[in-house]
């Protein structure tokens, strides 16, 4: 049965190539039916290189005997764009989404792309470099255990629903360089009300939807 699925996936890829239609990122992973037993722990996607390394599960881990991972992303420039999980298109690390507890993005990356870390149910902390100027729409949506993230001083734009339903967030500092905050960027975070924000010189939360 698995061999048959791979043949069908291969025929589909060939048909799309012949018609001049590029496959979306992540389709190959999904079509091959990869799981955490078969999916790679590192790779390259566009301008970035990513790697998963095993770590000790932190407090609040709910995945039993599954391994916990740290996701490290290196590179220069913009991360590739991704699509919503319900559209069936994966990030390269999608098979491990429920096992990633920490993320470290290295200096040189300038944008956290749309849907990049969406739905990581065990994610608790994120480190972003000084080079990031944009956190795109729905980048961290539904990361319900995310407790800590420091937004870099160079950040200019926070996309729509970027931190939607990050229910564990209790405070956040919005850097002075931020000029755009998208619709419902922090909506659904019951512990994160307007008084939890630090605005710096900006001094305003205009454009933010609060719970």
PAGUKOL-625603 format. One record per residue (C-alpha): residue number from 1; residue in one letter; x, y, z. Coordinates in steps of 0.2 Angstrom, whole numbers, plus 2048, in hexadecimal, padded with zeros to 3 digits. Layout:
BEGIN
    n  res    x    y    z
  NUM    A    X    Y    Z
...
This chain:
BEGIN
    n  res    x    y    z
    1    X  800  800  800
    2    X  80E  80C  805
    3    X  817  808  7F4
    4    X  807  80C  7EB
    5    X  806  81D  7F3
    6    X  817  821  7EF
    7    X  814  81D  7DD
    8    X  805  828  7DC
    9    X  80E  836  7E4
   10    X  81C  834  7D8
   11    X  810  834  7C9
   12    X  807  844  7D0
   13    X  818  84D  7D2
   14    X  81D  848  7C0
   15    X  80C  84E  7B9
   16    X  80D  85F  7C2
   17    X  81F  861  7BB
   18    X  819  85D  7A9
   19    X  80B  86A  7AB
   20    X  817  877  7B2
   21    X  80F  877  7C3
   22    X  81B  877  7D1
   23    X  817  86D  7E1
   24    X  814  876  7F1
   25    X  822  875  7FE
   26    X  81E  866  80A
   27    X  814  85D  7FD
   28    X  822  850  7FA
   29    X  823  84C  80D
   30    X  810  84A  80F
   31    X  80F  840  7FF
   32    X  81C  833  804
   33    X  812  831  814
   34    X  821  835  820
   35    X  81F  833  832
   36    X  82C  837  840
   37    X  833  826  83C
   38    X  838  82A  82A
   39    X  838  83D  829
   40    X  849  846  829
   41    X  850  84F  838
   42    X  858  85D  82E
   43    X  858  864  81D
   44    X  858  874  812
   45    X  849  87E  80C
   46    X  84D  88D  801
   47    X  858  899  80A
   48    X  858  88F  81B
   49    X  85F  880  822
   50    X  856  877  830
   51    X  85B  86A  83D
   52    X  852  861  84B
   53    X  85C  85C  85A
   54    X  856  851  869
   55    X  853  85A  879
   56    X  84D  856  88B
   57    X  83A  858  88C
   58    X  836  868  895
   59    X  828  86B  8A2
   60    X  817  868  89B
   61    X  81C  85B  88E
   62    X  80D  851  889
   63    X  813  846  87C
   64    X  818  837  887
   65    X  827  82D  881
   66    X  829  837  871
   67    X  839  840  86E
   68    X  83A  853  871
   69    X  843  85E  865
   70    X  84B  86F  862
   71    X  849  876  851
   72    X  858  881  84B
   73    X  856  88B  83B
   74    X  865  893  833
   75    X  868  89D  823
   76    X  867  8AE  81B
   77    X  858  8B8  815
   78    X  845  8B3  814
   79    X  83F  8A2  81A
   80    X  834  899  80D
   81    X  821  89C  80E
   82    X  816  88E  814
   83    X  803  88B  813
   84    X  7F6  887  821
   85    X  7F7  876  828
   86    X  7E5  872  823
   87    X  7EA  875  811
   88    X  7F4  865  812
   89    X  805  86E  80E
   90    X  813  86B  81B
   91    X  822  873  821
   92    X  831  868  820
   93    X  830  865  833
   94    X  81E  862  833
   95    X  81F  84F  838
   96    X  827  855  849
   97    X  81B  864  84C
   98    X  815  85C  85D
   99    X  826  858  863
  100    X  82F  869  861
  101    X  831  872  871
  102    X  83E  880  86D
  103    X  842  88A  85D
  104    X  852  893  85A
  105    X  853  89E  84A
  106    X  865  8A3  846
  107    X  86B  8B4  841
  108    X  86A  8B7  82F
  109    X  857  8B2  82D
  110    X  84D  8C2  829
  111    X  83B  8BB  829
  112    X  831  8AE  833
  113    X  825  8A8  825
  114    X  813  8A5  825
  115    X  80D  895  82E
  116    X  81F  891  832
  117    X  81C  88B  844
  118    X  809  88A  844
  119    X  801  87D  84F
  120    X  811  878  859
  121    X  808  872  868
  122    X  817  86F  873
  123    X  821  87E  86E
  124    X  826  888  87E
  125    X  834  894  879
  126    X  83A  89D  869
  127    X  84A  8A6  866
  128    X  84A  8B2  857
  129    X  85A  8BB  851
  130    X  85D  8CE  84F
  131    X  85B  8CD  83C
  132    X  849  8C8  83C
  133    X  83E  8D7  836
  134    X  82E  8CD  833
  135    X  823  8C0  83C
  136    X  817  8BB  82E
  137    X  804  8B7  830
  138    X  800  8A8  83B
  139    X  812  8A4  83D
  140    X  80F  89E  84F
  141    X  7FD  89B  84F
  142    X  7F6  88E  85B
  143    X  807  88C  864
  144    X  7FD  88A  874
  145    X  80B  887  880
  146    X  817  895  87A
  147    X  81C  89E  889
  148    X  82A  8A9  884
  149    X  830  8B2  874
  150    X  83B  8C1  873
  151    X  837  8CB  863
  152    X  847  8D3  85C
  153    X  84A  8E5  85C
  154    X  84B  8E6  848
  155    X  839  8DF  847
  156    X  82E  8EA  83C
  157    X  81E  8DF  838
  158    X  813  8D3  842
  159    X  807  8CA  836
  160    X  7F5  8C5  838
  161    X  7F2  8B8  845
  162    X  804  8B6  848
  163    X  802  8B1  85A
  164    X  7F0  8AC  85A
  165    X  7EB  8A0  868
  166    X  7FC  8A0  870
  167    X  7F3  89E  880
  168    X  803  89C  88B
  169    X  80A  8AD  887
  170    X  809  8B9  896
  171    X  813  8C8  890
  172    X  81B  8CF  880
  173    X  826  8DE  87C
  174    X  822  8E6  86B
  175    X  833  8ED  864
  176    X  833  900  85F
  177    X  836  8FC  84D
  178    X  825  8F3  84B
  179    X  81A  8FD  83F
  180    X  80D  8F0  83B
  181    X  803  8E4  846
  182    X  7F7  8D9  83C
  183    X  7E5  8D5  83F
  184    X  7E2  8CA  84F
  185    X  7F5  8C8  851
  186    X  7F4  8C3  863
  187    X  7E1  8BE  864
  188    X  7DC  8AF  86E
  189    X  7E9  8B1  87B
  190    X  7DF  8B2  88B
  191    X  7EE  8B6  896
  192    X  7F5  8C4  88A
  193    X  7EB  8D3  88C
  194    X  7EF  8E5  888
  195    X  7F7  8E9  898
  196    X  803  8DA  895
  197    X  80C  8E3  887
  198    X  81B  8EF  887
  199    X  81B  8FB  879
  200    X  82B  905  87B
  201    X  82B  915  871
  202    X  81D  90F  867
  203    X  811  911  875
  204    X  801  90A  86D
  205    X  7F9  8F9  86A
  206    X  7EF  900  85B
  207    X  7EA  8F2  84F
  208    X  7EB  8E4  85C
  209    X  7DC  8D9  860
  210    X  7DC  8D3  872
  211    X  7D2  8C5  87A
